[in-house]
């Protein structure tokens, strides 16, 4: 197991970031290693995580929208369950999970870039056709999938 400090440094290295003062116009992004017990994901693909000084929060991957577990058709509900299973299996096989640039979206809800062994969870889900980027394009009809 990689010590916490080494995990944070590895996360920073993966992102190509430094802890020095930011250059003009550059934002310093902070990452926090994920603490879990046990690995679990809610039905809407949120990941429970422990944040120091705050406790347990629910983390949603930033920048993606996917099929809903209470979707309009059996295909959408199936794809939502498949996305959830994909996240769980990816987390279980991960050596390093980090939440970067977290943003509060509710009392116990956080939206963050989720890096799994240096790969953005958004990319994993989009590449598997289990989510679409939130980039202004019309929402995908998961029932027509």
C-alpha angles and dihedrals in degrees: 000000000000113000115248095251092050091049090053092048091047090051091051091048092050090053093045091237131140132207092229121107111291120258116246109292094009124115122216109230117206124207128198125201116241121250116197142168109202116357108250138151126203122240091263092054096257116148120222113228137174115235117191114245090015110052127214119000135172114244122205118194109252121240102020138098122192145175115300125237089226092045128153097259141025091255093059092045090049092049090049090054090046090052090050092049091047091053093048094049092045091051092047092054095043124110094192129026120178136177112215130196095356117202125195114240098166145352094292099005127101131181115208145154102264115209118195111191087336096309120114111243087219090064092047093053096042092048089052090050089241095118140017127223116256096236104131098276116129116275112269117250098235091189090064091052 
